[in-house]
Amino acid sequence: MARIIIFIFLGLAAAAFIFFDVGQYLSLDFFKAQKQTIEGYQEQQPLAVAAAYFVTYVIVTAFSLPGAVVMTLIGGALFGLGWGLLLVSFASSIGATLAFLIARIVLRDWVQRRMGHHLSAINEGVEKDGALYLFTLRLVPVFPFFVVNLAMALTPIRILPFYWVSQLGMLAGTVVYVNAGTQLAQIDSLAGILSPALIGSFVLLGFFPWIAKTIVATIQRRKNAG
């Protein structure tokens, strides 16, 4: 009965997302257009805005909705690197864990049908390296964020290790994207696009996958040597 109720809730949530075109609110264009209004609310009610952002981010990731990257950039734009990193890190990890639980409890058969071609490689990796494999997937995004959340639900990994390994593995990438968001917030003209800070942020975005691969290779070598 509980599974049926959750299925109905997920269906209604998906229908509402499409009917109300929620995706338009999860875009940089919408944020730029409403930036001054949002910042006005933030000055008056900083905790309320932070809480609303946190809950929205958790919902977006828990239901695997498009917009997580945009939400991360917005987090940097609104809250800066420090608070933005804190909010995004915990919201993305909690949301990912909720998606993991939904897939494990409710959507197991659906995930198996839709993502079965990804599961053999992921299962082999988990059996061989355990939590280190999840850390690698989070650090080097071979598979999309939501695919990892759903596919890992069909592996033997437990909830707590999934949460803390995900949070640790996503931390470096979160820093890069939140930092890029802090620079995007400062673009008010075409001149801002050419600012050294913004260019540097996007250079870092481009080099991040290579840096992450180097980190993972180093960890693997040390593990094999041990």
C-alpha positions as CSV (number, residue, x, y, z in Angstrom):
1,M,0.0,0.0,0.0
2,A,2.8,2.4,0.9
3,R,4.5,1.7,-2.4
4,I,1.3,2.5,-4.3
5,I,0.9,5.8,-2.4
6,I,4.5,6.8,-3.2
7,F,3.9,5.9,-6.8
8,I,0.8,8.2,-6.9
9,F,2.7,11.0,-5.2
10,L,5.6,10.7,-7.7
11,G,3.2,10.7,-10.6
12,L,1.4,13.8,-9.2
13,A,4.7,15.5,-8.7
14,A,5.8,14.8,-12.2
15,A,2.5,16.0,-13.6
16,A,2.7,19.2,-11.6
17,F,6.3,19.8,-12.8
18,I,5.2,19.6,-16.4
19,F,1.8,21.4,-16.0
20,F,3.3,24.4,-14.1
21,D,6.4,24.4,-16.2
22,V,8.6,24.4,-13.1
23,G,11.7,24.0,-15.3
24,Q,11.5,27.7,-16.3
25,Y,12.2,28.6,-12.7
26,L,15.3,26.4,-12.6
27,S,17.2,28.4,-15.2
28,L,19.9,31.0,-15.1
29,D,17.8,33.3,-17.3
30,F,15.0,33.3,-14.7
31,F,17.5,33.9,-11.9
32,K,19.1,36.8,-13.7
33,A,15.7,38.4,-14.4
34,Q,14.6,38.0,-10.7
35,K,18.0,38.6,-9.2
36,Q,17.3,42.0,-7.6
37,T,13.9,40.8,-6.2
38,I,15.5,37.7,-4.7
39,E,18.3,39.7,-3.2
40,G,15.8,42.1,-1.7
41,Y,14.0,39.2,0.1
42,Q,17.4,37.9,1.1
43,E,18.3,41.2,2.8
44,Q,15.1,41.1,4.8
45,Q,14.8,37.4,5.5
46,P,18.2,35.7,4.9
47,L,17.4,32.6,6.8
48,A,14.1,32.1,5.0
49,V,15.7,32.5,1.6
50,A,18.5,30.1,2.6
51,A,16.0,27.5,3.9
52,A,13.8,27.9,0.7
53,Y,16.9,27.4,-1.5
54,F,18.0,24.3,0.6
55,V,14.6,22.6,0.5
56,T,14.2,23.3,-3.3
57,Y,17.7,21.9,-4.0
58,V,16.8,18.7,-2.0
59,I,13.6,18.3,-3.9
60,V,15.3,18.8,-7.3
61,T,17.9,16.2,-6.5
62,A,15.6,13.8,-4.7
63,F,13.2,13.6,-7.7
64,S,16.0,13.7,-10.2
65,L,14.6,16.8,-11.8
66,P,16.8,18.8,-14.3
67,G,18.4,21.8,-12.8
68,A,20.9,20.7,-10.2
69,V,23.9,22.4,-11.9
70,V,21.9,25.6,-12.3
71,M,20.9,25.4,-8.6
72,T,24.6,25.0,-7.7
73,L,25.6,28.1,-9.7
74,I,22.7,30.1,-8.1
75,G,23.9,29.0,-4.7
76,G,27.3,30.6,-5.3
77,A,25.6,33.7,-6.7
78,L,23.3,34.2,-3.7
79,F,25.4,33.0,-0.8
80,G,29.0,33.3,-1.8
81,L,31.6,30.5,-1.8
82,G,31.5,29.7,2.0
83,W,27.8,29.5,2.7
84,G,27.0,28.4,-0.8
85,L,29.3,25.5,-0.5
86,L,27.8,24.5,2.9
87,L,24.2,24.6,1.6
88,V,24.9,22.9,-1.7
89,S,27.1,20.2,-0.2
90,F,24.5,19.1,2.3
91,A,21.4,19.7,0.1
92,S,22.9,17.7,-2.8
93,S,24.0,14.8,-0.6
94,I,20.6,14.6,1.2
95,G,18.7,14.8,-2.0
96,A,20.9,12.2,-3.6
97,T,20.3,9.9,-0.6
98,L,16.6,10.4,-0.9
99,A,16.7,9.5,-4.6
100,F,18.7,6.5,-3.7
101,L,16.1,5.4,-1.1
102,I,13.2,6.0,-3.5
103,A,14.9,3.9,-6.1
104,R,15.8,1.1,-3.7
105,I,12.3,0.9,-2.0
106,V,9.9,1.9,-4.7
107,L,11.4,2.1,-8.2
108,R,13.7,-0.9,-8.2
109,D,12.0,-2.6,-11.2
110,W,11.7,0.6,-13.1
111,V,15.4,1.5,-12.6
112,Q,16.4,-2.1,-13.6
113,R,14.5,-1.8,-16.9
114,R,15.6,1.7,-17.8
115,M,19.2,1.6,-16.6
116,G,20.1,-2.0,-16.7
117,H,22.8,-1.4,-19.3
118,H,24.7,0.8,-16.8
119,L,24.2,-1.6,-13.8
120,S,26.7,-4.4,-14.8
121,A,29.6,-2.0,-14.8
122,I,28.6,-0.3,-11.6
123,N,27.9,-3.6,-9.8
124,E,31.3,-4.9,-10.9
125,G,33.0,-1.7,-9.6
126,V,31.2,-1.9,-6.3
127,E,32.1,-5.6,-5.8
128,K,35.7,-4.8,-6.6
129,D,36.4,-1.5,-4.8
130,G,33.3,-0.9,-2.6
131,A,32.9,2.6,-1.4
132,L,36.0,3.7,-3.3
133,Y,34.2,3.0,-6.6
134,L,31.3,5.3,-5.5
135,F,33.9,8.0,-4.5
136,T,35.4,7.6,-8.0
137,L,32.0,8.0,-9.7
138,R,31.3,11.2,-7.7
139,L,34.7,12.7,-8.3
140,V,34.9,11.8,-12.0
141,P,31.4,12.1,-13.5
142,V,31.5,9.2,-15.9
143,F,27.8,8.7,-15.4
144,P,25.3,11.6,-14.8
145,F,24.5,12.5,-11.2
146,F,21.0,11.1,-11.1
147,V,22.1,7.8,-12.8
148,V,24.5,7.2,-10.0
149,N,21.9,7.9,-7.4
150,L,19.4,5.5,-9.0
151,A,21.8,2.8,-10.1
152,M,23.6,2.5,-6.8
153,A,20.3,1.7,-5.1
154,L,20.5,-1.7,-6.8
155,T,23.9,-2.5,-5.4
156,P,24.7,-3.8,-1.9
157,I,26.0,-0.5,-0.6
158,R,24.4,0.7,2.6
159,I,22.7,4.1,3.1
160,L,25.2,5.7,5.5
161,P,28.3,4.9,3.4
162,F,26.4,6.1,0.3
163,Y,25.7,9.4,2.0
164,W,29.1,10.3,3.3
165,V,31.0,8.9,0.4
166,S,28.8,10.9,-2.0
167,Q,29.2,14.1,0.0
168,L,33.0,13.7,0.2
169,G,33.3,12.7,-3.5
170,M,31.2,15.6,-4.7
171,L,32.9,18.2,-2.6
172,A,35.6,19.2,-5.0
173,G,33.2,19.5,-7.9
174,T,30.8,21.5,-5.7
175,V,33.6,24.0,-4.8
176,V,34.3,24.5,-8.5
177,Y,30.7,25.1,-9.5
178,V,29.8,27.2,-6.5
179,N,32.9,29.4,-7.2
180,A,31.8,29.8,-10.8
181,G,28.4,30.9,-9.5
182,T,29.9,33.6,-7.4
183,Q,31.4,35.0,-10.6
184,L,28.3,34.7,-12.7
185,A,26.4,36.8,-10.1
186,Q,28.7,39.7,-11.0
187,I,27.9,39.8,-14.7
188,D,25.9,42.9,-15.3
189,S,27.3,43.7,-18.8
190,L,29.3,42.2,-21.6
191,A,32.5,43.4,-20.0
192,G,31.8,41.1,-17.0
193,I,32.0,38.1,-19.3
194,L,35.7,38.9,-19.9
195,S,36.6,39.4,-16.3
196,P,39.7,37.4,-15.2
197,A,37.9,35.9,-12.3
198,L,35.1,34.5,-14.4
199,I,37.4,33.3,-17.1
200,G,39.5,31.6,-14.4
201,S,36.4,29.9,-12.9
202,F,35.5,28.4,-16.3
203,V,39.1,27.3,-17.0
204,L,38.9,25.5,-13.7
205,L,35.6,23.9,-14.7
206,G,37.3,22.6,-17.9
207,F,40.4,21.2,-16.1
208,F,38.4,19.7,-13.2
209,P,37.8,16.3,-14.8
210,W,41.5,15.9,-15.5
211,I,42.4,16.9,-11.9
212,A,39.8,14.5,-10.6
213,K,41.2,11.6,-12.7
214,T,44.6,12.3,-11.4
215,I,43.4,12.2,-7.8
216,V,41.6,8.9,-8.4
217,A,44.6,7.3,-10.1
218,T,46.8,8.3,-7.2
219,I,44.4,6.7,-4.7
220,Q,44.2,3.6,-6.8
221,R,48.0,3.3,-6.9
222,R,48.3,3.7,-3.2
223,K,45.6,1.1,-2.6
224,N,47.3,-1.4,-4.9
225,A,50.7,-0.7,-3.4
226,G,49.3,-1.3,0.1
